[in-house]
């Protein structure tokens, strides 16, 4: 009985993944999912409360792990002594990005759904949430730099948001375009170098 229940659950998850990947969450059909899984609608509701509940089962863990690791890196950097923040600029966030690449490729199917198919769910603003956090901690870093006597010019808020959004959109292009893992590692290294140099120029460092 336990094995049968396990098979049913896995069949629903597999069918959901297929349907969401092909159509995105908004256009995915619960009728198609239960048909593909070989179960009744009633059986489906024995495992999941809704189509969104199924999507959450597929992506929720990866979304939480990625976001928590990202927030941890931001807090860790902000808690450094002010003098060390200037010395460590880019290192902690760079290490975090490297970790994220490894995690993404170990959980690629879930992250692909999260990034490409989440419109209509609570995850549809996942990247935007990262952007807002990054902007907030950038402001804190600028305040630290000025406190250290660095003459950081005022940064146009719209330009700042565009730059940060561009960075995160570019980072997740590896997922959007199914980039091979080895290529993604090289890509992110070059992306980090590009944005680090750009921010140093803008901040007058």
Backbone as JSON, one array per atom type, in Angstrom:
{
  "sequence": "XXXXXXXXXXXXXXXXXXXXXXXXXXXXXXXXXXXXXXXXXXXXXXXXXXXXXXXXXXXXXXXXXXXXXXXXXXXXXXXXXXXXXXXXXXXXXXXXXXXXXXXXXXXXXXXXXXXXXXXXXXXXXXXXXXXXXXXXXXXXXXXXXXXXXXXXXXXXXXXXXXXXXXXXXXXXXXXXXXXXXXXXXXXXXXXXXXXXXXXXXXXXX",
  "N": [[0.83, -1.21, 0.0], [1.93, 1.23, 0.85], [3.91, 1.56, -1.07], [2.33, 1.79, -3.36], [0.97, 4.18, -2.85], [3.18, 5.87, -2.84], [3.97, 5.66, -5.5], [1.76, 6.79, -6.77], [1.86, 9.45, -5.87], [4.37, 10.19, -6.98], [3.76, 9.91, -9.68], [1.88, 11.94, -10.02], [3.43, 14.19, -9.43], [5.34, 14.0, -11.49], [3.71, 14.24, -13.74], [2.68, 16.78, -13.28], [5.01, 18.33, -13.41], [5.67, 17.99, -16.11], [3.43, 19.15, -17.43], [3.44, 21.8, -16.41], [5.93, 22.63, -17.31], [5.61, 22.59, -20.04], [3.48, 24.39, -20.5], [3.52, 26.42, -18.63], [2.57, 27.67, -15.37], [0.13, 29.16, -15.3], [-1.37, 28.48, -17.59], [-1.5, 25.78, -17.42], [-3.25, 22.69, -17.24], [-5.29, 21.18, -14.9], [-6.87, 19.01, -15.42], [-5.45, 17.78, -17.5], [-3.18, 17.08, -16.1], [-4.04, 15.15, -14.17], [-4.95, 13.21, -15.91], [-2.59, 12.51, -17.3], [-1.16, 11.53, -15.14], [-2.62, 9.33, -14.55], [-4.64, 9.14, -12.66], [-7.63, 9.83, -10.71], [-9.48, 12.92, -10.41], [-10.37, 13.21, -7.82], [-8.55, 11.57, -6.48], [-6.25, 13.04, -6.88], [-6.76, 15.29, -5.26], [-6.49, 14.12, -2.86], [-3.86, 14.28, -2.33], [-2.94, 16.85, -2.97], [-4.02, 20.22, -2.49], [-4.61, 21.97, -4.49], [-3.85, 23.18, -7.83], [-1.82, 25.04, -7.55], [-0.74, 24.25, -5.13], [0.45, 21.86, -5.89], [2.39, 22.86, -7.65], [3.92, 24.27, -5.82], [4.93, 22.15, -4.35], [6.72, 21.16, -6.15], [8.6, 23.22, -6.6], [9.01, 24.68, -4.28], [10.88, 24.01, -2.18], [13.42, 24.38, -3.4], [13.23, 27.09, -4.08], [13.12, 28.29, -1.53], [15.6, 27.5, -0.44], [17.46, 28.69, -2.19], [16.78, 31.43, -1.91], [17.16, 31.81, 0.84], [19.91, 31.31, 1.12], [20.93, 33.37, -0.45], [20.02, 35.64, 1.0], [21.41, 35.19, 3.37], [24.06, 35.6, 2.55], [24.0, 38.33, 2.01], [23.47, 39.42, 4.57], [25.67, 38.46, 6.0], [27.79, 39.85, 4.76], [27.04, 42.51, 5.35], [27.38, 42.52, 8.08], [30.06, 42.54, 8.5], [32.97, 44.26, 9.8], [33.23, 47.74, 9.04], [35.58, 48.54, 7.6], [36.44, 46.13, 6.56], [34.46, 45.53, 4.77], [34.91, 47.02, 2.46], [37.28, 45.83, 1.61], [36.39, 43.24, 1.14], [34.58, 43.46, -0.88], [32.46, 42.12, -3.19], [33.43, 39.51, -2.85], [32.06, 37.78, -0.96], [29.47, 37.83, -2.04], [30.14, 36.85, -4.53], [31.05, 34.27, -3.92], [28.64, 33.25, -3.05], [27.15, 33.32, -5.43], [28.57, 31.44, -6.91], [28.04, 29.16, -5.39], [25.28, 29.05, -5.79], [25.13, 28.45, -8.5], [26.09, 25.8, -8.51], [24.1, 24.61, -6.93], [21.83, 25.07, -8.5], [22.33, 23.46, -10.75], [22.27, 20.98, -9.63], [19.66, 20.74, -9.05], [18.08, 21.2, -11.29], [15.63, 20.89, -12.75], [13.6, 21.72, -10.98], [14.37, 24.39, -10.51], [14.22, 25.42, -13.05], [11.45, 25.37, -13.52], [10.72, 27.21, -11.53], [11.93, 29.63, -12.39], [11.07, 29.98, -15.02], [8.37, 29.27, -15.34], [6.55, 30.19, -13.45], [4.62, 32.2, -13.45], [1.68, 33.6, -12.18], [1.74, 32.36, -9.77], [2.81, 32.42, -6.27], [5.46, 32.63, -6.57], [6.16, 34.15, -8.73], [7.45, 36.57, -8.65], [10.02, 36.05, -7.87], [12.72, 36.59, -8.77], [12.57, 39.37, -8.82], [12.24, 39.91, -6.12], [14.76, 39.22, -5.13], [16.21, 41.22, -6.41], [15.23, 43.57, -5.14], [16.15, 43.15, -2.54], [18.92, 43.17, -2.99], [19.26, 45.81, -3.9], [18.58, 47.22, -1.57], [20.66, 46.42, 0.2], [22.81, 47.37, -1.21], [22.48, 50.11, -0.91], [23.05, 50.27, 1.81], [25.73, 49.56, 1.8], [26.85, 51.65, 0.34], [26.44, 53.71, 2.17], [28.2, 52.86, 4.17], [30.64, 53.07, 2.81], [30.78, 55.83, 2.41], [30.92, 56.61, 5.04], [33.46, 55.78, 5.54], [34.89, 57.67, 4.32], [34.97, 57.6, 1.57], [34.32, 59.09, -1.54], [31.55, 58.64, -2.75], [29.55, 59.01, -5.49], [26.17, 60.28, -5.94], [23.79, 57.89, -6.91], [21.63, 57.4, -9.52], [18.38, 56.37, -8.83], [16.71, 54.93, -10.54], [18.47, 54.05, -12.52], [20.1, 52.47, -10.9], [18.31, 50.42, -10.14], [17.8, 49.3, -12.64], [20.33, 48.32, -13.34], [20.82, 46.41, -11.32], [18.64, 44.7, -11.72], [19.25, 43.86, -14.29], [21.57, 42.41, -13.8], [20.68, 40.2, -12.25], [18.81, 39.07, -13.97], [20.5, 38.36, -16.05], [22.12, 36.5, -14.72], [20.36, 34.32, -14.3], [19.96, 33.51, -16.88], [21.32, 31.23, -17.59], [19.67, 29.22, -16.81], [17.3, 29.72, -18.21], [18.12, 29.27, -20.83], [19.04, 26.68, -20.78], [21.79, 26.2, -20.33], [24.84, 24.42, -20.6], [26.45, 22.96, -17.74], [29.26, 23.34, -17.28], [29.79, 25.46, -19.0], [28.18, 27.37, -17.82], [29.45, 27.89, -15.37], [31.78, 29.21, -16.23], [30.6, 31.34, -17.52], [29.28, 32.73, -15.4], [31.46, 33.53, -13.89], [32.64, 35.39, -15.64], [30.54, 37.17, -15.82], [30.38, 38.14, -13.2], [32.87, 39.47, -13.05], [32.47, 41.49, -14.91], [30.27, 42.99, -13.83], [31.29, 43.69, -11.32], [33.46, 45.36, -11.99], [32.02, 47.35, -13.25], [30.38, 48.4, -11.16], [32.37, 49.33, -9.45], [33.39, 51.38, -10.97], [31.15, 53.11, -11.16], [30.8, 53.73, -8.48], [33.1, 55.07, -7.96], [35.42, 53.82, -7.03]],
  "CA": [[0.0, 0.0, 0.0], [2.8, 2.39, 0.92], [4.57, 1.71, -2.37], [1.33, 2.27, -4.3], [0.78, 5.61, -2.56], [4.37, 6.56, -3.31], [3.92, 5.71, -6.96], [0.73, 7.76, -7.15], [2.44, 10.77, -5.62], [5.4, 10.46, -7.97], [3.1, 10.07, -10.97], [1.27, 13.28, -10.05], [4.53, 15.15, -9.51], [5.93, 13.93, -12.84], [2.73, 14.79, -14.68], [2.63, 18.22, -13.05], [6.22, 18.92, -13.96], [5.56, 17.99, -17.58], [2.41, 20.11, -17.84], [3.91, 23.15, -16.07], [7.06, 22.96, -18.16], [5.13, 22.83, -21.41], [2.49, 25.46, -20.64], [3.58, 27.39, -17.55], [1.53, 27.41, -14.37], [-1.15, 29.81, -15.57], [-2.12, 27.79, -18.64], [-1.5, 24.34, -17.18], [-4.58, 22.14, -16.99], [-5.37, 20.12, -13.89], [-7.44, 17.84, -16.1], [-4.36, 17.1, -18.2], [-2.25, 16.52, -15.11], [-4.57, 13.91, -13.6], [-5.0, 12.24, -17.0], [-1.22, 12.06, -17.52], [-0.75, 10.77, -13.96], [-3.42, 8.1, -14.47], [-5.42, 9.15, -11.43], [-8.84, 10.62, -10.76], [-9.37, 14.23, -9.77], [-10.52, 12.97, -6.4], [-7.28, 11.05, -5.96], [-5.32, 14.19, -6.86], [-7.04, 16.13, -4.09], [-6.03, 13.4, -1.68], [-2.44, 14.62, -2.15], [-2.71, 18.29, -3.12], [-5.25, 21.0, -2.36], [-4.85, 22.78, -5.69], [-2.77, 23.2, -8.82], [-0.71, 25.82, -6.98], [-0.13, 23.4, -4.1], [1.32, 20.94, -6.62], [3.54, 23.64, -8.12], [4.73, 24.55, -4.64], [5.65, 20.91, -4.01], [7.8, 20.97, -7.13], [9.62, 24.28, -6.61], [9.11, 25.41, -3.02], [12.12, 23.75, -1.45], [14.53, 25.04, -4.1], [13.05, 28.54, -3.94], [13.5, 28.68, -0.18], [17.03, 27.31, -0.23], [18.18, 29.72, -2.94], [16.54, 32.75, -1.32], [17.79, 31.86, 2.16], [21.37, 31.42, 0.93], [21.17, 34.72, -0.95], [19.86, 36.57, 2.13], [22.51, 34.94, 4.3], [25.26, 36.26, 2.03], [23.83, 39.78, 2.19], [23.6, 39.73, 5.99], [27.06, 38.19, 6.38], [28.6, 40.98, 4.29], [26.67, 43.73, 6.07], [27.82, 42.41, 9.47], [31.51, 42.72, 8.58], [33.42, 45.62, 10.15], [33.16, 48.62, 7.86], [36.82, 48.51, 6.82], [36.52, 44.86, 5.85], [33.48, 45.49, 3.68], [35.57, 47.52, 1.26], [38.24, 44.82, 1.18], [35.68, 42.02, 0.75], [33.57, 43.78, -1.88], [32.32, 41.15, -4.28], [33.87, 38.15, -2.55], [30.99, 36.99, -0.34], [28.41, 37.67, -3.03], [30.67, 35.98, -5.58], [31.0, 32.89, -3.4], [27.23, 32.87, -3.04], [26.76, 33.04, -6.81], [29.18, 30.15, -7.29], [27.25, 28.13, -4.72], [23.98, 28.98, -6.44], [25.3, 27.72, -9.76], [26.16, 24.37, -8.19], [22.78, 24.16, -6.47], [20.92, 25.08, -9.64], [22.55, 22.31, -11.65], [21.89, 19.77, -8.91], [18.2, 20.77, -8.91], [17.78, 22.03, -12.45], [14.23, 20.83, -13.15], [12.82, 22.57, -10.07], [14.73, 25.79, -10.72], [13.69, 25.79, -14.38], [10.04, 25.71, -13.3], [10.69, 28.41, -10.71], [12.34, 30.82, -13.14], [10.44, 30.1, -16.35], [6.98, 28.82, -15.44], [5.85, 30.5, -12.2], [3.65, 33.3, -13.56], [0.4, 33.22, -11.62], [1.96, 31.78, -8.45], [3.49, 33.3, -5.33], [6.88, 32.66, -6.93], [6.38, 34.84, -10.0], [8.35, 37.71, -8.43], [11.2, 35.54, -7.18], [13.9, 37.36, -9.14], [12.35, 40.75, -8.39], [12.5, 39.97, -4.67], [16.22, 39.27, -4.99], [16.64, 42.55, -6.85], [14.91, 44.54, -4.1], [17.08, 42.91, -1.43], [20.24, 43.63, -3.44], [19.23, 47.27, -3.91], [18.6, 47.66, -0.18], [21.99, 46.23, 0.78], [23.7, 48.28, -1.93], [22.36, 51.4, -0.21], [23.77, 50.16, 3.09], [27.15, 49.54, 1.49], [27.21, 53.02, -0.03], [26.53, 54.47, 3.42], [29.45, 52.45, 4.81], [31.75, 53.67, 2.06], [30.83, 57.27, 2.72], [31.4, 56.72, 6.41], [34.91, 55.57, 5.52], [35.52, 58.8, 3.64], [34.94, 57.46, 0.12], [33.41, 60.04, -2.18], [30.67, 57.89, -3.65], [28.55, 59.92, -6.06], [24.77, 59.84, -5.89], [23.45, 56.98, -8.01], [20.22, 57.53, -9.91], [17.67, 55.18, -8.32], [16.2, 54.15, -11.67], [19.63, 53.38, -13.11], [20.51, 51.43, -9.96], [17.38, 49.3, -10.25], [18.01, 48.68, -13.95], [21.59, 47.58, -13.29], [20.65, 45.22, -10.47], [17.72, 43.8, -12.43], [19.99, 43.28, -15.4], [22.52, 41.43, -13.28], [19.99, 38.97, -11.87], [18.24, 38.46, -15.19], [21.62, 37.74, -16.76], [22.55, 35.33, -13.96], [19.45, 33.19, -14.51], [19.92, 33.11, -18.28], [21.83, 29.86, -17.69], [18.5, 28.35, -16.64], [16.37, 29.98, -19.31], [18.64, 28.71, -22.08], [19.56, 25.32, -20.57], [23.22, 26.27, -20.56], [25.6, 23.34, -19.96], [26.99, 23.34, -16.43], [30.63, 23.84, -17.41], [29.69, 26.77, -19.63], [27.56, 28.28, -16.85], [30.48, 28.27, -14.41], [32.61, 30.21, -16.89], [29.72, 32.49, -17.79], [29.06, 33.48, -14.17], [32.74, 34.16, -13.54], [32.79, 36.57, -16.5], [29.47, 38.1, -15.45], [30.82, 38.77, -11.96], [33.95, 40.41, -13.36], [31.86, 42.61, -15.64], [29.48, 43.83, -12.93], [32.16, 44.25, -10.27], [34.17, 46.49, -12.58], [31.04, 48.41, -13.5], [30.0, 49.05, -9.91], [33.52, 50.09, -8.95], [33.44, 52.62, -11.77], [30.02, 53.97, -10.77], [30.99, 54.17, -7.09], [34.33, 55.82, -7.85], [36.4, 53.09, -6.21]],
  "C": [[0.87, 1.26, 0.0], [3.48, 2.64, -0.41], [3.61, 2.26, -3.41], [1.08, 3.76, -4.1], [1.96, 6.43, -3.05], [4.39, 6.7, -4.81], [2.9, 6.74, -7.44], [1.25, 9.18, -6.99], [3.46, 11.13, -6.68], [4.8, 10.66, -9.35], [2.48, 11.46, -11.11], [2.36, 14.34, -10.18], [5.13, 15.18, -10.91], [5.0, 14.54, -13.87], [2.63, 16.3, -14.53], [3.84, 18.91, -13.63], [6.13, 19.03, -15.48], [4.59, 19.07, -18.05], [2.86, 21.55, -17.57], [5.05, 23.57, -17.0], [6.61, 23.3, -19.58], [4.29, 24.08, -21.53], [2.65, 26.6, -19.64], [2.43, 27.15, -16.59], [0.18, 27.94, -14.79], [-2.0, 29.02, -16.57], [-2.15, 26.28, -18.46], [-2.9, 23.88, -16.79], [-4.52, 21.03, -15.95], [-5.94, 18.85, -14.5], [-6.35, 17.06, -16.83], [-3.4, 16.42, -17.23], [-2.77, 15.19, -14.57], [-4.65, 12.82, -14.67], [-3.61, 11.65, -17.24], [-0.75, 11.18, -16.35], [-1.5, 9.44, -13.83], [-4.2, 7.99, -13.18], [-6.71, 9.94, -11.65], [-8.6, 11.98, -10.12], [-9.5, 14.1, -8.26], [-9.25, 12.46, -5.76], [-6.24, 12.16, -5.88], [-5.51, 15.0, -5.6], [-6.74, 15.4, -2.78], [-4.58, 13.72, -1.35], [-2.19, 16.13, -2.16], [-4.04, 19.03, -3.08], [-5.6, 21.73, -3.65], [-3.68, 22.61, -6.66], [-1.57, 23.96, -8.28], [0.01, 25.03, -5.89], [0.82, 22.4, -4.74], [2.57, 21.67, -7.11], [4.49, 23.93, -6.96], [5.54, 23.31, -4.23], [6.84, 20.68, -4.93], [8.92, 21.99, -6.99], [9.9, 24.9, -5.25], [10.42, 25.24, -2.29], [13.3, 24.48, -2.09], [14.43, 26.56, -3.98], [13.5, 29.01, -2.56], [15.0, 28.57, 0.05], [17.83, 28.4, -0.95], [18.01, 31.09, -2.29], [17.22, 32.86, 0.03], [19.31, 32.02, 2.05], [21.74, 32.81, 0.43], [21.08, 35.75, 0.18], [21.0, 36.42, 3.12], [23.78, 35.65, 3.85], [25.17, 37.77, 2.23], [24.06, 40.18, 3.66], [25.04, 39.54, 6.46], [27.97, 39.35, 5.98], [28.31, 42.23, 5.11], [27.16, 43.7, 7.52], [29.34, 42.51, 9.61], [31.84, 44.11, 9.11], [33.51, 46.48, 8.89], [34.4, 48.54, 6.98], [36.93, 47.23, 6.0], [35.54, 44.78, 4.69], [34.1, 45.98, 2.37], [36.55, 46.49, 0.71], [37.56, 43.58, 0.6], [34.64, 42.26, -0.35], [33.57, 42.75, -3.0], [32.66, 39.72, -3.92], [32.75, 37.29, -1.99], [29.86, 36.77, -1.33], [28.86, 36.76, -4.17], [30.66, 34.52, -5.17], [29.57, 32.38, -3.4], [26.76, 32.52, -4.45], [27.33, 31.71, -7.29], [28.42, 28.99, -6.66], [25.91, 27.94, -5.41], [24.06, 28.24, -7.77], [25.32, 26.21, -9.5], [24.8, 23.84, -7.76], [21.8, 24.07, -7.64], [21.09, 23.83, -10.49], [22.32, 20.97, -10.95], [20.37, 19.64, -8.79], [17.58, 21.51, -10.1], [16.29, 22.03, -12.81], [13.36, 21.75, -12.29], [13.1, 24.04, -10.32], [14.23, 26.29, -12.07], [12.21, 26.17, -14.25], [9.91, 27.03, -12.55], [10.93, 29.67, -11.54], [11.49, 31.05, -14.38], [8.93, 29.88, -16.38], [6.1, 29.25, -14.28], [4.84, 31.63, -12.28], [2.29, 32.82, -13.07], [0.51, 32.56, -10.26], [2.63, 32.79, -7.54], [4.97, 33.42, -5.64], [7.17, 33.53, -8.16], [7.31, 36.05, -9.86], [9.64, 37.31, -7.73], [12.45, 36.36, -7.5], [13.76, 38.81, -8.68], [12.61, 40.91, -6.9], [14.0, 40.01, -4.4], [16.75, 40.65, -5.35], [16.4, 43.58, -5.74], [15.84, 44.38, -2.89], [18.47, 43.43, -1.78], [20.31, 45.15, -3.43], [19.32, 47.82, -2.49], [20.01, 47.55, 0.41], [23.06, 47.04, 0.03], [23.67, 49.66, -1.27], [23.14, 51.38, 1.11], [25.28, 50.21, 2.85], [27.64, 50.93, 1.11], [27.35, 53.88, 1.22], [27.82, 54.13, 4.18], [30.64, 53.1, 4.12], [31.89, 55.15, 2.37], [31.31, 57.5, 4.13], [32.9, 56.52, 6.52], [35.65, 56.68, 4.78], [35.57, 58.68, 2.13], [33.92, 58.44, -0.47], [32.57, 59.31, -3.23], [29.61, 58.84, -4.2], [27.14, 59.38, -5.87], [24.49, 58.99, -7.13], [21.96, 57.12, -8.3], [19.49, 56.24, -9.55], [17.15, 54.3, -9.45], [17.33, 53.38, -12.35], [20.08, 52.22, -12.21], [19.61, 50.2, -10.09], [17.56, 48.56, -11.58], [19.26, 47.81, -13.94], [21.45, 46.3, -12.47], [19.72, 44.21, -11.13], [18.43, 43.1, -13.58], [20.94, 42.19, -14.94], [21.82, 40.11, -12.95], [19.34, 38.28, -13.06], [19.33, 37.74, -15.96], [22.08, 36.47, -16.05], [21.66, 34.12, -14.28], [19.26, 32.82, -15.98], [20.44, 31.69, -18.48], [20.69, 28.85, -17.59], [17.56, 28.49, -17.83], [16.81, 29.27, -20.58], [19.29, 27.34, -21.92], [21.06, 25.25, -20.86], [23.91, 25.07, -19.92], [26.32, 23.83, -18.71], [28.38, 23.96, -16.54], [30.63, 25.24, -18.02], [29.13, 27.8, -18.64], [28.58, 28.76, -15.82], [31.36, 29.38, -14.99], [31.82, 31.5, -17.13], [29.55, 33.36, -16.55], [30.34, 34.17, -13.71], [32.94, 35.44, -14.35], [31.74, 37.62, -16.16], [29.84, 38.86, -14.18], [31.9, 39.81, -12.22], [33.4, 41.68, -14.02], [31.13, 43.55, -14.68], [30.31, 44.43, -11.8], [32.9, 45.47, -10.78], [33.22, 47.66, -12.81], [30.64, 49.15, -12.25], [31.16, 49.84, -9.32], [33.66, 51.41, -9.69], [32.36, 53.6, -11.32], [30.24, 54.55, -9.37], [32.29, 54.95, -6.89], [35.4, 55.16, -7.01], [37.67, 52.77, -6.98]]
}
